[in-house]
Amino acid sequence: MKKIYIAIIFILTAILIFGCGFYFGKYFYSPDKNILAFEKLFIEKVLASKGEVSYEDRLDLESAVQNIKDNQIKDNWQVFLNSTTEIEAQKNALDLLELIAKKVSN
């Protein structure tokens, strides 16, 4: 009987610990700094650009996106790079930023 009580207390303690970790982890979530760095660079170098993006800026953007461990963002970046028209590029840029916003807000 004593073993049953110990087992129940152990299980309840584990549930409490994991439950608190999940609950508080949700509120103290820190988004990937690499995603935020890429987002900032993308806004500064692409969206705020007054002309064509320089070769050096494109290298910086490519390097920043490679630091991200999220394949969805990398795939959307490639879709953006493969845009053939300005309207398509605008749509793909919006899709990329929406995905980034979703990733950093979860």
C-alpha positions in Angstrom: 0.0 0.0 0.0 2.9 2.4 0.8 4.4 1.8 -2.6 1.1 2.8 -4.3 1.0 6.1 -2.3 4.6 6.8 -3.3 3.8 6.0 -7.0 0.8 8.3 -6.9 2.8 11.1 -5.3 5.5 10.6 -7.8 3.1 10.7 -10.8 1.3 13.8 -9.4 4.6 15.6 -8.9 5.7 14.8 -12.4 2.4 16.1 -13.8 2.7 19.2 -11.7 6.3 19.9 -12.8 5.7 19.2 -16.5 2.4 21.1 -16.4 4.1 24.2 -14.9 6.9 24.0 -17.4 4.5 23.9 -20.3 2.3 26.7 -18.9 5.1 29.0 -18.0 7.2 28.1 -21.1 4.3 29.3 -23.2 4.5 32.7 -21.6 8.3 33.0 -21.5 8.9 31.8 -25.0 11.8 33.5 -26.6 11.8 33.4 -30.4 14.8 32.3 -32.3 17.2 35.3 -32.5 18.4 34.2 -35.9 14.8 34.5 -37.3 14.6 38.0 -35.8 18.0 39.0 -37.2 16.9 37.8 -40.6 13.6 39.6 -40.4 15.3 42.9 -39.5 17.8 42.5 -42.3 15.1 41.6 -44.8 13.1 44.7 -43.9 16.1 47.0 -43.9 17.8 45.7 -47.1 14.9 44.6 -49.2 11.7 46.3 -48.2 13.3 49.7 -47.4 15.6 49.6 -50.4 15.2 52.5 -52.8 16.7 50.4 -55.7 18.3 47.1 -56.4 19.6 45.2 -53.5 23.4 45.2 -53.5 25.5 42.0 -53.9 26.9 42.4 -50.4 23.4 42.8 -49.0 22.2 39.7 -50.8 25.2 37.8 -49.3 24.3 39.0 -45.9 20.7 38.0 -46.4 21.7 34.5 -47.6 24.0 34.1 -44.7 21.3 35.2 -42.2 18.8 32.8 -43.7 21.2 29.9 -43.5 21.6 30.5 -39.8 17.9 29.8 -39.3 17.1 26.2 -38.4 13.5 26.4 -39.8 13.1 24.8 -43.2 9.8 26.5 -43.9 11.4 29.9 -43.7 14.3 28.7 -45.9 11.8 27.3 -48.4 9.8 30.6 -48.5 13.1 32.5 -49.0 13.9 30.4 -52.0 10.4 31.0 -53.4 11.0 34.7 -52.9 14.4 34.5 -54.7 12.8 32.6 -57.6 10.2 35.3 -58.2 10.0 36.3 -61.8 7.9 39.5 -61.7 7.7 42.4 -59.3 4.2 41.5 -58.3 5.1 37.9 -57.6 8.1 39.1 -55.5 5.8 41.4 -53.5 3.4 38.5 -52.8 6.3 36.2 -51.9 7.8 38.8 -49.6 4.5 39.2 -47.9 4.2 35.4 -47.5 7.7 35.2 -46.1 7.0 38.0 -43.5 3.7 36.4 -42.5 5.4 33.1 -41.9 8.2 34.8 -39.9 5.5 36.7 -37.8 3.8 33.4 -37.1 7.0 31.7 -36.1 8.1 34.4 -33.7 4.7 34.8 -32.1 4.2 31.1 -31.2 
